[in-house]
């Protein structure tokens, strides 16, 4: 949801900026540029806060669910120590694991960074 809102704000900033340039109205152009600048600052702050405060966790688990979406996989693992974990993996990582496979998983937040099958 947050990505959609950010996309709408960025598109509106671009539209304002381009429209202000074409029409020659400096106030509209400045409003579009400020909208883009504020969006970039907020997104950068949120990224840095996530990067600094979210730890990387490693665990071993069994894949119990795998769903393929257009841009990523949603994979759920069952682990003895941490219970059930559900997260997003890239298409490249998600292709390598199937339901029932045991794997060593490295995660940060809800993002799966690495998957290594355990035989």
C-alpha positions as CSV (number, residue, x, y, z in Angstrom):
1,X,0.0,0.0,0.0
2,X,2.8,2.4,0.9
3,X,4.4,1.7,-2.5
4,X,1.2,2.7,-4.3
5,X,0.9,6.0,-2.4
6,X,4.6,6.8,-3.0
7,X,4.0,6.1,-6.7
8,X,1.0,8.4,-6.9
9,X,2.9,11.2,-5.1
10,X,5.9,10.8,-7.5
11,X,3.7,10.8,-10.6
12,X,1.8,13.9,-9.4
13,X,5.1,15.7,-8.7
14,X,6.4,14.8,-12.2
15,X,3.1,16.0,-13.8
16,X,3.2,19.3,-11.9
17,X,6.8,19.9,-12.7
18,X,6.4,19.1,-16.4
19,X,3.2,21.1,-16.7
20,X,4.8,24.1,-15.0
21,X,7.7,23.9,-17.4
22,X,5.5,23.7,-20.5
23,X,3.1,26.4,-19.4
24,X,5.9,28.6,-18.0
25,X,4.3,28.9,-14.6
26,X,7.1,28.9,-12.0
27,X,4.8,28.3,-9.0
28,X,3.5,25.0,-10.4
29,X,7.0,23.9,-11.5
30,X,8.3,24.7,-8.0
31,X,5.5,22.8,-6.3
32,X,6.2,19.7,-8.4
33,X,10.0,19.9,-7.7
34,X,9.3,20.3,-3.9
35,X,6.9,17.4,-4.0
36,X,9.6,15.2,-5.6
37,X,12.3,16.5,-3.2
38,X,10.2,15.8,-0.1
39,X,9.3,12.3,-1.4
40,X,12.9,11.5,-2.0
41,X,14.0,12.7,1.5
42,X,11.2,10.7,3.3
43,X,12.0,7.6,1.2
44,X,15.7,7.9,1.9
45,X,15.1,8.3,5.7
46,X,12.8,5.3,5.8
47,X,15.3,3.2,3.9
48,X,18.2,4.2,6.2
49,X,16.0,3.6,9.3
50,X,15.1,0.1,8.0
51,X,18.7,-0.7,7.0
52,X,20.2,0.4,10.4
53,X,17.5,-1.0,12.8
54,X,16.5,-4.3,11.3
55,X,18.8,-7.2,12.1
56,X,19.8,-10.1,9.8
57,X,18.5,-13.4,11.2
58,X,19.6,-16.9,10.1
59,X,17.6,-20.1,10.8
60,X,17.0,-23.5,9.4
61,X,13.5,-24.5,8.4
62,X,11.2,-26.5,6.2
63,X,9.3,-24.9,3.3
64,X,5.5,-25.3,4.0
65,X,4.1,-22.9,1.4
66,X,5.3,-21.2,-1.8
67,X,3.3,-18.8,-3.9
68,X,4.6,-17.2,-7.1
69,X,3.6,-13.6,-7.9
70,X,4.5,-11.5,-10.8
71,X,7.7,-10.0,-9.2
72,X,8.5,-12.3,-6.3
73,X,7.7,-15.4,-4.3
74,X,6.0,-15.6,-1.0
75,X,7.5,-18.4,0.9
76,X,6.6,-19.8,4.4
77,X,9.0,-21.8,6.5
78,X,8.5,-23.8,9.7
79,X,11.4,-23.7,12.1
80,X,11.8,-25.4,15.5
81,X,13.2,-22.3,17.3
82,X,11.3,-19.4,15.7
83,X,8.0,-21.0,14.8
84,X,6.6,-20.0,11.4
85,X,8.2,-17.3,9.2
86,X,6.6,-15.9,6.0
87,X,8.6,-13.6,3.7
88,X,9.3,-12.4,0.2
89,X,12.0,-13.9,-2.0
90,X,13.2,-12.8,-5.4
91,X,12.2,-14.9,-8.4
92,X,15.7,-16.2,-8.7
93,X,15.8,-17.4,-5.0
94,X,12.2,-18.8,-5.1
95,X,12.7,-21.1,-8.1
96,X,15.3,-23.1,-6.2
97,X,13.1,-24.2,-3.3
98,X,10.0,-26.4,-3.3
99,X,7.5,-27.4,-0.7
100,X,9.0,-29.9,1.8
101,X,12.6,-28.8,1.2
102,X,14.8,-28.1,4.2
103,X,16.8,-24.9,3.9
104,X,19.1,-22.6,5.7
105,X,17.5,-19.1,5.4
106,X,18.9,-15.6,6.0
107,X,16.3,-12.9,6.4
108,X,16.1,-9.2,7.1
109,X,12.7,-8.1,8.2
110,X,10.3,-9.8,5.7
111,X,12.8,-10.1,2.9
112,X,14.6,-13.4,2.3
113,X,18.2,-12.7,1.4
114,X,19.6,-16.2,1.0
115,X,18.3,-19.7,0.7
116,X,20.6,-22.8,0.8
117,X,19.1,-26.2,0.6
118,X,20.0,-28.7,3.2
119,X,20.3,-32.4,2.1
